[in-house]
Amino acid sequence: MLQNGIVLVVSVSIMKDDKVLMIKEEKVVAHHKWNFPSGRIEIGEDIQAAASREVKEETGYDVKLTSTTGVYNFISSLGNHIILFHFIAQITGGTLMLEEGIIEGKWFTLSELLNLDETEFRDHQALKEIINNLSNEVFLPLQIYNVQLRV
């Protein structure tokens, strides 16, 4: 969602056997860069519902959100002001079926992610901060997002 020049985005670390799923997109702005499954929040959409929807669309997985690493505020590689809500999730169903435009999905340990060069990440500063929070187990309860949408 674009609101007053700010893009609201959800992002999800899918955890499985001490590994996290990363994806590579074919988009010009993120060509062959690793990212978490993520996308814009749609108008009127609940933040947590948006996170689950984006995971399903991009990976084919159904997930249960378990916690969050927080909210990240940054300027994207395209110059957009991004407010990103990052979640941690576990797979509850589905199979890996990458959305068109996503060219690769790979499971990484956190130490492998910490050792990747920053040029391999889309919006590397925010992703490195998220990865550091995952590595340091900076997990917050989902209840911080329990805000009712008012119309």
C-alpha positions, 0 to 999 in steps of 0.5 A: 500500500502506498500512503502519503509517499510511504510504502507499507510492506510485510516480510516473512522469515519462514523457519524450518529445521534451523533454516530460513527460506530466501527467494530470488526475484527476476524483477529489474530492481531486485534482479537475482537478489535474495529477499524474504517472501514479502510484498505490499499491504493492500488497502483495508488488509490486516497486517498479519493476513497480508504476511500470510497471503504474500507467503502463499502467493510467492512460495505456495506455503501456508504458514502460522505466524509465530512472532515478529522481529519488529518494524523497519523504516528505510529508503528502498533501492528505488528511493521509496520510503518503506515501513516494513513489518517483519514476521517469523513463521512456521509451515503448516501446509502447502508445497514449495511452488514459486510464483512466476517471476521468482527464480529460486528459493533456497534454505539458509542457516542464519550463519550462512546469511550472516556471511553473505556479501551485502550486494547479494541482498535486496535492500541489504541494510534492512535485511542485514538488520532483520538477519541480525535480529533473527540470529540474536533471537530478538523475537517480539509477540504478535500482539503488538500488531493487534490493532483493529482496522477502522473504516 
